Amino acid sequence: MTTDFNGHTVFVTAAETHVKELEVQQNQTAHQISDMP
């Protein structure tokens, strides 16, 4: 498989990025809920 400059496979890097994106979305949703009056 192709590796990026960190030595991770592109597949693993994409998976890690996807997980982080999901975490950010969950955090944003939690903030939106807590900000509601």
C-alpha atoms as an extended CHARMM CRD file, in Angstrom:
* protein
*
        37  EXT
         1         1  MET       CA              0.0000000000        0.0000000000        0.0000000000  PROA      1               0.0000000000
         2         2  THR       CA              1.0560000000        3.5890000000       -0.4700000000  PROA      2               0.0000000000
         3         3  THR       CA              2.4250000000        5.3810000000        2.5720000000  PROA      3               0.0000000000
         4         4  ASP       CA              2.3930000000        9.0750000000        3.4040000000  PROA      4               0.0000000000
         5         5  PHE       CA              5.3380000000       11.0330000000        4.7720000000  PROA      5               0.0000000000
         6         6  ASN       CA              4.5560000000        9.8300000000        8.2970000000  PROA      6               0.0000000000
         7         7  GLY       CA              4.8360000000        6.1960000000        7.2130000000  PROA      7               0.0000000000
         8         8  HSD       CA              1.1490000000        5.5060000000        7.7790000000  PROA      8               0.0000000000
         9         9  THR       CA             -0.7140000000        3.7660000000        5.0250000000  PROA      9               0.0000000000
        10        10  VAL       CA             -3.0730000000        6.0880000000        3.1860000000  PROA      10              0.0000000000
        11        11  PHE       CA             -5.9680000000        3.8780000000        4.2780000000  PROA      11              0.0000000000
        12        12  VAL       CA             -5.0520000000        4.1760000000        7.9650000000  PROA      12              0.0000000000
        13        13  THR       CA             -4.4880000000        7.9110000000        7.6920000000  PROA      13              0.0000000000
        14        14  ALA       CA             -7.8790000000        8.3480000000        6.0360000000  PROA      14              0.0000000000
        15        15  ALA       CA             -9.5230000000        6.2640000000        8.7530000000  PROA      15              0.0000000000
        16        16  GLU       CA             -7.8530000000        8.3040000000       11.5030000000  PROA      16              0.0000000000
        17        17  THR       CA             -8.9320000000       11.5300000000        9.8190000000  PROA      17              0.0000000000
        18        18  HSD       CA            -12.4960000000       10.2440000000        9.5130000000  PROA      18              0.0000000000
        19        19  VAL       CA            -12.5970000000        9.3530000000       13.2110000000  PROA      19              0.0000000000
        20        20  LYS       CA            -11.3340000000       12.8120000000       14.1510000000  PROA      20              0.0000000000
        21        21  GLU       CA            -13.9470000000       14.4230000000       11.9070000000  PROA      21              0.0000000000
        22        22  LEU       CA            -16.6710000000       12.3980000000       13.6080000000  PROA      22              0.0000000000
        23        23  GLU       CA            -15.3900000000       13.4680000000       17.0280000000  PROA      23              0.0000000000
        24        24  VAL       CA            -15.4430000000       17.1280000000       15.9560000000  PROA      24              0.0000000000
        25        25  GLN       CA            -18.9940000000       16.7720000000       14.6200000000  PROA      25              0.0000000000
        26        26  GLN       CA            -20.1140000000       15.1760000000       17.8880000000  PROA      26              0.0000000000
        27        27  ASN       CA            -18.4800000000       17.9730000000       19.8870000000  PROA      27              0.0000000000
        28        28  GLN       CA            -20.1280000000       20.6390000000       17.7380000000  PROA      28              0.0000000000
        29        29  THR       CA            -23.5040000000       18.9500000000       18.1160000000  PROA      29              0.0000000000
        30        30  ALA       CA            -23.0670000000       18.7730000000       21.8840000000  PROA      30              0.0000000000
        31        31  HSD       CA            -22.2290000000       22.4810000000       22.0040000000  PROA      31              0.0000000000
        32        32  GLN       CA            -25.2490000000       23.3460000000       19.8650000000  PROA      32              0.0000000000
        33        33  ILE       CA            -27.5250000000       21.3960000000       22.1840000000  PROA      33              0.0000000000
        34        34  SER       CA            -26.0630000000       23.0080000000       25.3150000000  PROA      34              0.0000000000
        35        35  ASP       CA            -26.3110000000       26.4770000000       23.7420000000  PROA      35              0.0000000000
        36        36  MET       CA            -30.0500000000       26.1310000000       23.1180000000  PROA      36              0.0000000000
        37        37  PRO       CA            -32.2190000000       28.1770000000       25.5250000000  PROA      37              0.0000000000
